[in-house]
Amino acid sequence: MFPTPHFLNEVGFYDTPGSAAAVYVIADYAYAADSWTGLQIYRYVPEGGFWTDDPLALAYNGNRHFVRKPNSGELHLVYTDQDGIIYRYSSDGGINWDEPKILGAGEFPAICFDLEWNPCVTWTDGTDLYFARRGPGSGWLQTTYPFTALPSHPSIAVIPSDAEPYPDTVHIIFRLLDNASLNSISELYFPITNPLNYRTRTVEASSGANMIVLDFPSVVRDFRNTLHATWMHGDTIWYGTRARRQANWNVWGDAFDPEGHQSAHPFVETYGDSIFVVWQNEADEEVYRGARHLQNITFPNWDNLSQTPAIPFVYPVNASGLVTTFVDKSSPTSEYDIFWKTYPGQPLHNLSNTPSVRSIFPHISLRITEDPSTQYTVWLEGNEAPYEIKCARTTINPALPPAYFTSIAGFEIPSMHLVARDSFISAWQIPVDVGYESVAYQFPLEPDYRYKLRAIAYHQNPDKWKIKVMIDEEEIGEIEYYGYEPETLELWIPEGFYADSVIDVIFECDDGDFASIGPIFIYRYEYGSGGGGQGGGPMAQQGQSLERGAITFSPNPFITTLSIRFQGQVGARFSIKAYDVAGRLVKNIYEGMINSSRVVRWCGDDEKGRTASQGIYFLRIENLETKESIIQKALRVE
């Protein structure tokens, strides 16, 4: 007989008799006449971990079990226990987790976010495929997809709509097996608002007497909303892509010859305009990481990251193009541990460090900030049931993170980010794009991140040249550079420039024969605790959602007075501040209560009453009660 629990949000807790080490969580219970029915019992470890009876609770690496909301420590995890699919949430980076939510019965769950940061989960019970989504304020909604063959190992991604009235779409890649006739990697896809309106398509199929084993798919989308998938084709790692609204998959096949042969358990990740694939090579018992820029039609580079050939490694995963985490051993006689590494030649770090206890199935998220970055890792630990699910936060401090976007200059095939150039020079020591007046590029930048621009100017003439650097037609810097001496400009991009999710970068010839610009790198950072960077200032702070339609700015551009009109904002306190393109405060325009139809005016002056020069300014409007804010770009002309 279980003791009567103390109820808390439909979950009961009771102390274990004679034990101070743990408590138990009871969910999905029914209480009647001193008896319990429908009990689900989970052991809870106070230090941020918890227990499961399933040795495959976090299996495998291709179907992600763990995601994190950007700019936060909000973690979402799915795993299996007692034949159930369990979802858990932590708001503080894994220190504390909420009570388990049982989504259904089955195995091999995978998780991702929709475009509003709501968790979406898929799994299978070996007969049917399932999808569940936690909508804002609506709880979990679940859909079942029956198959005549056997689905397994699903992986999931969500693609945003490209035009009205099309909704966002969910894409689930999974193995489908009919032992008698067919083995395939298949895709199930549907509008996120109507999961019952689904379709399927085949990625790759094998059949007949010589049927090839196809298994362990992994899928992700890139910033252009193309799907990228990897899977096992026999003992070879295969790769394929499908652009949005493209009818069929483009199967690249064996893209990693020869290291992708005699290999297993691939994992695919996108980071900006680069694609990363990690896998385990079972011939030399090493972990490899392949990478390509989206403009490349091959994976030109891959690296041996584990470099422990005497010990087999398993289940690698990758984060932000920087960190690869996998399962390895400290010695041939020890148990598996969780290791991570950044680049070849860099140290190999043992994260779990339990040589007598098996640690396996890591899943990771990396938060890159201007401060030391943080890797969040979950894994399964234990030699026998019950197994512990552990969560750790690790500080990583790379000299420079991978570039989120890279514009490669000086080649006949132009960069995907190039807008306009007159010519190019590939024979110089640093290849460059050339503009007799200017060279122009465009980069899609998501709001709610910070971005740093790094551009290299170069020429091979004896004189000093100079180019102006413009973002959205506003001069933000200049580069003076001498012959054979590359010069680098590095600066933070003020947030107001990419409030519309795009920036135009123009390099304009100011002195010299022409503008010549080499590679351009855009680095992306989440918000951290270390304050602003050079040139970032308040414009680099995180803006939150606010009803833009309720606030209008007119005229814009303005000459003497800019009117800021509020509609429907009754009884709220607001602050309105103006900043220049370098992020410096120009004017505290207003702070106080705003009622409906209130108009606040800025006469284009600074804090000392002087008339501000013509140019672009950023107005930050913040609701002081909800802390929500928007940033609006305004242009003052003369």
Protein Blocks (a to p, Z undefined) as FASTA:
>chain_A
ZZddddeehiacdddehiakbccddehiaceehiaehiacddddfkopacdfbfklmgcf
klccbdcdehiabdcddddeehiacddddfegomaccddddfbgcehiaddddfkopacd
dddehlaccdddddehkapaddddddfbdcehiaddddddfbdcbdcddddddddddfkl
pccdddddddfklmmlccdddfbdcedjklccdehiaddddfkopacddddehjaccddd
ddehiabdcdebjakbfklgoiehiadddehjaccdddddfklopacdddddfkbcbdfb
ccdfklpakbccehiadeehlaccddddfbfkbccdddddfbehiacddfklpakbcceh
iaddddddfbdcdddddddedjbdcddddddddddddfbdcdfbdcdehifbdcfkbmbd
fbdcfkbmbdcdddfkbccddddddehiacddddddddfbfbdcdddddeehiafbdcdd
dehiacdddddddfklmmnopacdddddfbdjbdcddddddddddddfeopaehklmmlp
ccddddfklpccdddddfkbccdddehiahiacddddddfkopafbdfbgcdddehiacd
dehiafkopacdedddddddddfklopacdddddddZZ
